[in-house]
């Protein structure tokens, strides 16, 4: 009987550490990167420098896929709106840039599909570095 309790305890810890278990936010992925207030890469105005953004979150046990949503509050379109990600990370890399007036207060969230149902998500914000920051002179 004692070994059964240990196994159950280990299983509960593994599930808890991979996904938020609060009953009100169950199956909510824990967003790890970018953290709130982080500053992400920007490209250059010639579009000759890759702008690379990496998003990472903790895997939710039982999740079959994730929905990543990234948008600036002033934008009419999303930058990332993908609902078939099977890993707990996503990298977007392209020759693009964000203009200075849109550098601040980007929002991102991730929903996990568990048992055929999309769960809730928390939202975090990030900023983008100034245009032409890491270009060759």
FIPA-921616 format. One record per residue: x, y, z of N, C-alpha, C in turn; residue in three letters; residue number from 1. Coordinates in steps of 0.1 Angstrom, whole numbers. Layout:
<recs>
nc1|nc2|nc3|cac1|cac2|cac3|cc1|cc2|cc3|aa|i
X|Y|Z|X|Y|Z|X|Y|Z|ALA|NUM
...
</recs>
This chain:
<recs>
nc1|nc2|nc3|cac1|cac2|cac3|cc1|cc2|cc3|aa|i
8|-12|0|0|0|0|9|13|0|UNK|1
19|12|7|28|24|8|34|27|-5|UNK|2
38|17|-13|44|20|-27|33|26|-36|UNK|3
21|23|-35|10|29|-43|9|43|-40|UNK|4
9|47|-27|8|61|-23|20|69|-29|UNK|5
32|64|-29|44|71|-34|42|73|-49|UNK|6
37|62|-56|35|64|-71|25|74|-74|UNK|7
14|74|-66|3|84|-68|9|98|-66|UNK|8
17|100|-55|22|113|-52|32|117|-63|UNK|9
40|108|-68|49|112|-79|41|116|-91|UNK|10
30|109|-95|22|112|-106|15|126|-104|UNK|11
10|129|-92|4|141|-90|14|153|-91|UNK|12
26|151|-86|36|161|-87|40|164|-101|UNK|13
42|153|-109|45|155|-124|34|163|-131|UNK|14
22|160|-128|11|167|-135|10|181|-130|UNK|15
12|184|-117|11|197|-112|22|206|-117|UNK|16
34|200|-119|45|209|-123|45|212|-138|UNK|17
36|205|-145|36|208|-160|24|217|-164|UNK|18
15|219|-156|3|227|-160|-4|232|-147|UNK|19
-9|244|-148|-16|250|-136|-27|241|-132|UNK|20
-29|238|-120|-40|229|-115|-50|236|-107|UNK|21
-50|249|-105|-60|256|-99|-73|253|-106|UNK|22
-84|249|-98|-96|245|-105|-102|255|-114|UNK|23
-100|268|-111|-105|279|-120|-97|281|-133|UNK|24
-84|276|-133|-75|278|-144|-69|264|-148|UNK|25
-76|253|-146|-71|240|-149|-67|239|-164|UNK|26
-56|233|-166|-51|231|-180|-47|244|-186|UNK|27
-42|254|-178|-37|266|-183|-22|265|-184|UNK|28
-16|266|-196|-2|265|-197|5|276|-190|UNK|29
16|273|-183|24|283|-176|34|289|-186|UNK|30
32|302|-189|40|309|-199|54|312|-193|UNK|31
65|307|-200|78|309|-194|87|319|-202|UNK|32
85|320|-215|94|329|-222|86|334|-235|UNK|33
86|346|-238|92|357|-230|84|360|-218|UNK|34
92|364|-207|85|367|-195|79|381|-196|UNK|35
70|384|-186|64|397|-186|74|408|-187|UNK|36
73|418|-196|82|429|-197|95|426|-205|UNK|37
97|414|-210|109|411|-217|110|420|-230|UNK|38
121|421|-236|123|428|-248|128|418|-259|UNK|39
120|417|-269|123|408|-280|130|415|-292|UNK|40
136|406|-300|143|411|-312|135|419|-321|UNK|41
141|428|-328|135|436|-339|144|434|-351|UNK|42
139|436|-363|147|436|-375|153|450|-378|UNK|43
155|452|-391|160|465|-395|152|470|-407|UNK|44
152|483|-409|143|489|-419|146|484|-433|UNK|45
157|478|-436|160|472|-449|155|458|-451|UNK|46
150|452|-440|146|438|-439|158|429|-443|UNK|47
170|432|-439|181|424|-442|186|416|-429|UNK|48
179|419|-418|183|412|-405|170|405|-400|UNK|49
172|392|-397|161|384|-393|156|389|-379|UNK|50
143|390|-378|136|393|-365|132|379|-360|UNK|51
137|375|-349|134|362|-343|127|363|-329|UNK|52
116|357|-328|109|356|-315|107|342|-311|UNK|53
110|339|-299|108|325|-294|98|325|-282|UNK|54
88|317|-283|78|316|-273|79|302|-267|UNK|55
79|301|-253|80|288|-247|70|288|-235|UNK|56
65|276|-232|55|274|-221|57|260|-216|UNK|57
52|257|-204|53|244|-199|43|235|-205|UNK|58
47|223|-208|38|213|-214|27|209|-204|UNK|59
14|209|-209|3|204|-201|1|190|-203|UNK|60
1|182|-193|-1|167|-195|-15|165|-201|UNK|61
-15|157|-211|-28|154|-218|-31|163|-230|UNK|62
-23|174|-231|-25|183|-242|-22|177|-256|UNK|63
-30|178|-265|-28|172|-279|-23|183|-288|UNK|64
-26|196|-285|-20|207|-293|-23|220|-285|UNK|65
-16|230|-290|-17|243|-284|-21|254|-294|UNK|66
-26|265|-289|-30|276|-297|-22|288|-292|UNK|67
-13|294|-300|-5|305|-297|-11|317|-304|UNK|68
-13|328|-296|-19|340|-301|-10|352|-297|UNK|69
-5|360|-307|4|371|-304|-1|383|-312|UNK|70
-3|394|-305|-9|406|-312|-5|419|-304|UNK|71
-3|429|-312|-2|443|-306|-16|449|-304|UNK|72
-18|455|-293|-32|461|-290|-37|470|-301|UNK|73
-28|477|-308|-32|487|-318|-34|481|-332|UNK|74
-29|468|-334|-30|462|-347|-44|456|-350|UNK|75
-47|456|-363|-59|450|-367|-58|435|-369|UNK|76
-46|431|-372|-43|416|-375|-33|411|-364|UNK|77
-34|398|-362|-25|391|-353|-12|389|-360|UNK|78
-1|388|-353|12|384|-358|13|369|-358|UNK|79
8|363|-348|8|348|-347|-6|344|-342|UNK|80
-12|335|-349|-25|329|-345|-25|315|-351|UNK|81
-19|306|-344|-17|292|-348|-23|283|-338|UNK|82
-32|274|-343|-39|265|-333|-36|251|-335|UNK|83
-24|247|-341|-21|233|-343|-6|230|-339|UNK|84
-1|238|-329|13|235|-324|13|223|-315|UNK|85
22|214|-318|22|201|-310|32|201|-299|UNK|86
42|210|-300|52|212|-289|49|223|-280|UNK|87
57|225|-269|54|236|-260|64|247|-263|UNK|88
66|250|-275|75|261|-279|72|264|-294|UNK|89
75|277|-297|73|281|-311|83|292|-314|UNK|90
89|292|-326|99|302|-330|94|308|-343|UNK|91
93|321|-343|90|329|-355|102|337|-359|UNK|92
107|334|-371|119|341|-376|116|346|-391|UNK|93
117|359|-393|114|364|-406|121|377|-408|UNK|94
123|381|-421|129|394|-424|117|404|-423|UNK|95
116|410|-412|105|420|-409|110|429|-398|UNK|96
102|439|-395|105|448|-384|92|454|-378|UNK|97
93|459|-366|83|466|-359|86|480|-358|UNK|98
77|489|-363|80|503|-362|80|508|-348|UNK|99
87|519|-345|89|524|-332|75|526|-324|UNK|100
65|531|-331|53|534|-323|46|522|-319|UNK|101
50|510|-324|43|497|-320|52|488|-312|UNK|102
63|493|-307|73|485|-300|68|480|-286|UNK|103
59|487|-280|55|484|-266|42|477|-264|UNK|104
41|469|-254|29|463|-249|23|452|-258|UNK|105
31|444|-264|27|432|-271|21|422|-262|UNK|106
11|415|-266|4|405|-257|6|391|-264|UNK|107
7|381|-255|7|367|-260|1|358|-250|UNK|108
-6|348|-255|-11|337|-247|-11|324|-254|UNK|109
-13|313|-246|-14|300|-252|-25|292|-245|UNK|110
-33|285|-253|-43|277|-249|-39|262|-252|UNK|111
-42|253|-243|-40|239|-245|-53|232|-248|UNK|112
-52|223|-258|-64|214|-260|-62|201|-252|UNK|113
-71|199|-243|-70|186|-235|-84|180|-235|UNK|114
-84|167|-239|-97|160|-240|-106|166|-250|UNK|115
-100|172|-261|-109|178|-271|-114|192|-268|UNK|116
-110|198|-257|-115|211|-253|-103|221|-251|UNK|117
-105|233|-256|-95|243|-254|-96|249|-240|UNK|118
-85|249|-233|-85|254|-219|-83|269|-219|UNK|119
-83|275|-207|-80|290|-206|-65|293|-207|UNK|120
-62|306|-208|-48|310|-208|-47|323|-200|UNK|121
-35|324|-195|-31|337|-190|-24|345|-201|UNK|122
-23|358|-199|-17|367|-209|-5|373|-204|UNK|123
6|374|-211|18|382|-207|21|392|-218|UNK|124
29|402|-214|32|412|-224|47|413|-226|UNK|125
51|418|-237|65|420|-240|67|433|-248|UNK|126
79|438|-249|82|449|-258|92|444|-269|UNK|127
94|452|-279|104|449|-290|115|460|-289|UNK|128
127|455|-292|138|464|-291|137|475|-303|UNK|129
144|486|-302|144|496|-312|148|490|-326|UNK|130
143|496|-336|146|492|-350|161|494|-352|UNK|131
167|485|-360|181|485|-364|191|484|-352|UNK|132
187|478|-341|195|476|-329|207|468|-331|UNK|133
205|456|-337|216|446|-338|221|444|-353|UNK|134
220|455|-361|225|454|-375|240|456|-376|UNK|135
245|451|-387|259|454|-390|260|469|-395|UNK|136
271|476|-391|272|490|-395|274|491|-410|UNK|137
</recs>
